[in-house]
Amino acid sequence: MDKSTTDSAAHWLSWGHIKQNIHDVFTLNYYREGFSGWTRQSYIWLAIGLTVIIGTGFMHGFSTMTLISVLGGAIGFTCTLAITNAKRLNGVLGFVSAFLIAYVAWHANNNADIFMQMGYVLALDVPVILFGNAWNEREIHRMDHQGWLILIGTFLVMFTFLFWIDTHVFISPRPVIDAFSAAVGFTGAALMLGKYSSQYVLWSIQGITSVLLWFMTAQQGDANWVLFATYVLYLGNDVLGLFFSPWRMFNKK
């Protein structure tokens, strides 16, 4: 590692830099910057997604759980688009939405989903809040040997752990798909930390399994169609990430 790289790392890990990033969260410019410079496809998908989430949520009336579901879904969906467009705003949005979605998942007894949301907070949201654009500015690259080790290792460890939690501690009614979906989500997060563009393949798989999970949840008596719709919309964002974003897979080193 050369001196310039070392100096750069020392700068964004310094307390002064972290303190400035925390301060920025409470400024209007932070959110103006976060919502600017997106691709046109992302703005269109944001408008469509928020309309679907709000419409799905309040179609059958108003309740506290509906409000929490709508807020969690809307903020979480916006967070995924911020990630796709490499905006540090995703840290704050992800932090807030994770707790809202985790509460809904707890109510539905989808326990591995709770672990996935809390894992996102610790591994993705808090680091982005603290380190800001320094993380986003690192090079995005294709899968390599290290990336495959991260993918396989993370998935095996997390699926084993989450399946055990779902079958021995919390006793989930849907242990296999709950654990599988969350394990894939953790794996996508690990690839995101490594700046691998192929994370969006994992996000796509996780989106499909989450749609199935929340559809099964609704069919088994806890009909929360907001999160079902939210995860369907996440799939659309995954397509944007693969083809129309700084993360797109087909032009990276």
Helices and strands as residue ranges (DSSP letters): H 3-12, H 15-25, H 28-34, H 40-58, H 64-84, H 90-108, H 111-120, I 121-125, H 126-131, H 133-136, H 145-164, I 165-169, H 175-193, H 199-219, H 225-243, G 249-251
